[in-house]
Amino acid sequence: MEAEICLSYQNEREAKAVAKAVSPDNIQVPPGLHIKTVRNGSDVNTKIECLTRLQTLIVTIDDLLACISVAEKTFKVAKKQLTT
């Protein structure tokens, strides 16, 4: 089973922040699970390959999206503070 998450941001700096935030998830994963995140300009693409259970794939996607959400909220707050 495979899943691909493709996200586009307003600029490369935001994309770089998100890619960097989720990159630790690419290092230690259970056997049968492969995750690769790459940034191309202002786009971030994550490919997940799961050779085990569907539940593992779903939980992995959920965890990845939660990490992305935290990163996005963080730079939105930082951007807001810079403009006030």
Stockholm file with secondary structure:
# STOCKHOLM 1.0

chainA/1-84         MEAEICLSYQNEREAKAVAKAVSPDNIQVPPGLHIKTVRNGSDVNTKIECLTRLQTLIVTIDDLLACISVAEKTFKVAKKQLTT
#=GR chainA/1-84 SS CEEEEEEECSSHHHHHHHHHHHGGGGTSCCTTEEEEEEEETTEEEEEEEESSCHHHHHHHHHHHHHHHHHHHHHHHHHHHHHHC
#=GC SS_cons        CEEEEEEECSSHHHHHHHHHHHGGGGTSCCTTEEEEEEEETTEEEEEEEESSCHHHHHHHHHHHHHHHHHHHHHHHHHHHHHHC
//
